[in-house]
Amino acid sequence: MDCVQGELLIYRIKRCPEMEKSVLFSWMRQLATQIEQYHRCRNNKCYRYINPYSVLVTRDDKILLLDLEAESNAFVMKSMQKRAMRSHFVKPIVHIKENSRISLDLYGYSKTIQFLLASTYVAPALTCLEKRRLLKMIEKCLNENSKKQYEDMKQVEKELPYVKEVKEQKSRKGHMTGIAMLFLGFLLFVLLSVKTGHYFQEKEPLFLSTNEENFEQEGGEEELFQEKME
């Protein structure tokens, strides 16, 4: 069993509620990935207890699920028995159906996402489109109709918004603008070079003849200096 040092999500948010949008979306996606991996490794068994107490944030901002079977994590199970925790993050038994294997984790995941959105100050602020996508995803996770729910966590990941898309568009625009500026600068340099070349071609013989008269005579600078003194 691997031991990883980190901080429970609920304590991390209380200690540092300010968060970049890219980090927030990354945590959402990482958590969905962790749940998906758990399902695959445990023969489609549900984790059952997705909440801020069962999610670990490592030092490098990686999201992991706690091993609830480990004795060292027994305190987490005690925290989950609190009435406030169970009423918010655990799906009521009356709404659990035999064919809704994934519904428990979808419920806990969406409630954890709601907790993140309500407890953090995101910069830059979420756009209207990002809010709509997240709301649509949460509603679908909480839907009691299994036909309208997600079939697996990979479908949830596809619904999550990206920050990277916006950055790529800006970088492409900046790249094209940079190329255009370089091209215009090159044209300007060529035009100035042509004009400057004609000027020096006209002035250079006069400049050279002046130097020859002044500095190729015997005595050079000394004779010129003496004439001025006299």
FENFEN-V595147 format. One record per residue. N is the residue number from 1. RES is the residue in one letter. PHI is phi in degrees with one decimal (NA if undefined). OMEGA is omega in degrees with one decimal (NA if undefined). Layout:
N|RES|PHI|OMEGA  N|RES|PHI|OMEGA
//
This chain:
1|M|NA|-180.0  2|D|-85.4|177.4  3|C|-111.2|-178.3  4|V|-123.2|179.0  5|Q|-81.5|179.7  6|G|-176.4|-176.5  7|E|-133.8|178.4  8|L|-61.5|-176.2  9|L|-55.7|-177.0  10|I|-64.7|178.1  11|Y|-77.0|178.8  12|R|-64.0|-179.3  13|I|-69.1|178.2  14|K|-66.2|-178.1  15|R|-77.1|-175.4  16|C|-141.0|-177.3  17|P|-75.2|178.3  18|E|-74.1|-175.0  19|M|-151.6|174.1  20|E|-76.3|-178.5  21|K|-60.5|-179.5  22|S|-62.3|178.1  23|V|-69.3|179.8  24|L|-59.2|-179.9  25|F|-65.8|178.2  26|S|-65.0|178.7  27|W|-64.3|178.6  28|M|-59.5|-178.2  29|R|-69.3|179.2  30|Q|-63.6|179.9  31|L|-64.3|177.2  32|A|-62.5|178.5  33|T|-65.4|179.0  34|Q|-62.0|179.3  35|I|-66.5|178.4  36|E|-61.9|178.5  37|Q|-66.2|177.2  38|Y|-61.9|179.4  39|H|-60.7|-177.8  40|R|-69.7|-178.0  41|C|-76.8|-178.0  42|R|-109.3|178.0  43|N|54.6|176.6  44|N|65.7|175.4  45|K|-78.5|-179.7  46|C|-78.0|174.6  47|Y|-75.0|172.5  48|R|79.2|-171.6  49|Y|-120.9|176.3  50|I|-81.1|179.3  51|N|-164.0|-177.0  52|P|-60.7|178.2  53|Y|-84.7|-176.8  54|S|-100.3|-178.8  55|V|-109.6|-178.1  56|L|-108.2|175.3  57|V|-108.6|-178.6  58|T|-80.4|-178.4  59|R|-64.8|179.4  60|D|-98.4|174.5  61|D|63.1|173.0  62|K|-93.1|-178.2  63|I|-103.5|179.0  64|L|-134.4|174.4  65|L|-95.2|177.3  66|L|-72.3|172.4  67|D|-84.4|-174.7  68|L|-71.1|178.2  69|E|-84.8|179.3  70|A|-74.5|-179.2  71|E|-63.6|-178.2  72|S|-67.3|-179.5  73|N|-105.3|-179.0  74|A|-62.3|-178.8  75|F|-65.0|179.3  76|V|-66.5|179.4  77|M|-62.3|178.4  78|K|-65.2|179.1  79|S|-65.5|-179.3  80|M|-71.4|-179.6  81|Q|-79.8|178.1  82|K|-63.8|-174.9  83|R|-60.7|-178.8  84|A|-63.9|179.8  85|M|-67.5|-176.4  86|R|-67.4|-178.1  87|S|-69.8|-176.5  88|H|-100.5|-171.1  89|F|-107.3|-178.6  90|V|-106.2|-178.4  91|K|-68.6|179.9  92|P|-58.3|-176.7  93|I|-62.6|-177.5  94|V|-65.4|-178.6  95|H|-99.3|-179.3  96|I|-89.2|179.2  97|K|-115.0|-177.1  98|E|-63.5|-176.7  99|N|-90.6|-179.2  100|S|-106.2|-177.8  101|R|-56.6|-175.5  102|I|-85.6|-173.9  103|S|-61.7|179.1  104|L|-62.7|-178.7  105|D|-75.6|175.0  106|L|-64.1|179.1  107|Y|-63.4|-179.3  108|G|-64.6|179.3  109|Y|-64.8|-178.2  110|S|-64.8|177.8  111|K|-67.9|176.8  112|T|-68.1|176.7  113|I|-65.0|176.2  114|Q|-60.8|177.4  115|F|-61.1|179.0  116|L|-61.0|-177.3  117|L|-66.9|-177.7  118|A|-82.0|-171.8  119|S|-109.2|-176.8  120|T|-120.5|173.3  121|Y|-109.7|-171.9  122|V|-94.6|176.5  123|A|-133.3|-7.6  124|P|-68.7|-175.7  125|A|-64.1|178.4  126|L|-65.9|176.4  127|T|-80.8|179.1  128|C|-61.9|179.6  129|L|-65.1|179.3  130|E|-65.3|178.0  131|K|-63.9|179.8  132|R|-65.0|-179.9  133|R|-65.6|179.2  134|L|-68.2|178.9  135|L|-63.4|178.0  136|K|-62.2|179.4  137|M|-64.8|-179.0  138|I|-64.3|-179.9  139|E|-62.2|179.9  140|K|-70.1|177.3  141|C|-68.4|-177.1  142|L|-87.7|-177.2  143|N|-62.9|-178.4  144|E|-78.7|178.2  145|N|-80.8|-176.3  146|S|-61.3|-179.8  147|K|-70.5|-179.4  148|K|-100.1|179.5  149|Q|-88.2|174.4  150|Y|-72.3|177.9  151|E|-87.2|177.0  152|D|-156.8|-175.4  153|M|-74.0|177.0  154|K|-64.5|176.8  155|Q|-66.5|177.1  156|V|-65.1|-179.8  157|E|-57.7|-178.7  158|K|-66.6|-179.0  159|E|-83.4|-176.7  160|L|-73.4|179.7  161|P|-73.3|179.0  162|Y|-117.6|168.3  163|V|-95.3|-175.7  164|K|-59.6|-178.9  165|E|-60.7|-180.0  166|V|-66.1|-179.3  167|K|-64.1|-179.2  168|E|-66.4|178.5  169|Q|-63.8|178.9  170|K|-65.1|-179.1  171|S|-66.5|177.7  172|R|-66.7|177.3  173|K|-62.6|178.7  174|G|-63.6|179.7  175|H|-66.2|179.4  176|M|-66.0|177.9  177|T|-64.2|178.9  178|G|-62.9|178.9  179|I|-64.9|179.8  180|A|-63.5|179.0  181|M|-64.9|177.8  182|L|-64.1|-179.5  183|F|-64.7|178.0  184|L|-63.5|177.6  185|G|-63.0|179.5  186|F|-67.3|177.5  187|L|-62.5|178.9  188|L|-62.5|179.1  189|F|-63.8|179.9  190|V|-64.2|-179.8  191|L|-62.4|179.1  192|L|-66.2|-179.8  193|S|-64.6|179.8  194|V|-65.0|-179.9  195|K|-65.1|-179.1  196|T|-65.4|179.6  197|G|-63.1|178.1  198|H|-64.2|-177.3  199|Y|-65.7|-178.1  200|F|-72.0|175.8  201|Q|-66.0|179.0  202|E|-80.5|-173.6  203|K|-91.7|-171.4  204|E|-63.3|179.7  205|P|-60.6|178.7  206|L|-62.6|-179.8  207|F|-65.3|-179.8  208|L|-69.8|-179.1  209|S|-65.5|178.4  210|T|-65.4|179.0  211|N|-65.5|-178.3  212|E|-65.6|-179.4  213|E|-68.6|-174.0  214|N|-84.6|-168.4  215|F|-116.7|177.5  216|E|-101.0|174.5  217|Q|-76.9|177.5  218|E|-68.2|-177.2  219|G|94.5|174.2  220|G|53.9|-175.7  221|E|-64.7|-177.0  222|E|-66.0|-179.6  223|E|-65.4|177.7  224|L|-61.5|-179.9  225|F|-65.0|-179.2  226|Q|-65.6|179.3  227|E|-61.4|179.8  228|K|-69.2|179.1  229|M|-66.8|-179.8  230|E|-69.7|NA
//
